[in-house]
Amino acid sequence: MIGRLLKTLLLGLVVSAVLKNRYRIMNWVLGNRMIRQIVVSGTMSLPFIKNLFFRYAFF
């Protein structure tokens, strides 16, 4: 019982820390050129995101 409560509390703390520092984590991950290239090419292959990007970038 206490172990389960401790695991739940620890999971909540981890999720809270990730949400609080999500932009730092994203900048750290996307700082790698290869990972950034994979993420950008992957997201631009999705038609919805590509149309949304072009709509806001050029209009």
N, C-alpha and C positions, 0 to 999 in steps of 0.2 A: 504494500500500500504506500509506504513512504518512498520507496524506490520509484514507483510510477509517478508520484507527485513531483519528485525531484527531476525526473526526466522531462515532465511537462513544463516545469519551471525553467529548466535549462533550454528547452526548445523555444520557449517564449522569449528568453533573453537573447538567443541567437537570432531569431526572426526580427526582434526589435533592433538589434545592432545592425543587421543587414539593411533594414528599411531606413534607419537613421543615416547610414553611410552609403546608400545605394549609388549616388553620383560619384563618389570617390572610387568605389569598386568598379563602376562602369568605366571611368577614366583610366584606371589602372589596367583593366583587361583590354580595353581598346587602344592602349598605348603601344601594344605589340602590333607591328605592321601586318603580319600574316593573319592574325586573328581579326583585325579590323577589316582587311580585304575580304575575308570569308564572310563576315557578318554583313558588310555592305552589299556584296554580290548576292548573298542569300536573301536579304530583305528587298533588294531591287528586283528580284525575280518574281516577287509577289505582286500581281497586278494592282491590288487595292492600294498598297503602300506606294508603289511607283506613281500611280495617278495622283495620289494625295500629295506626294513630294513635288511633282511637276506643277500641280495646281497652285501650291503655295510659293513655289520658287519663281515662277514666271508670270503670275497674274496678280 
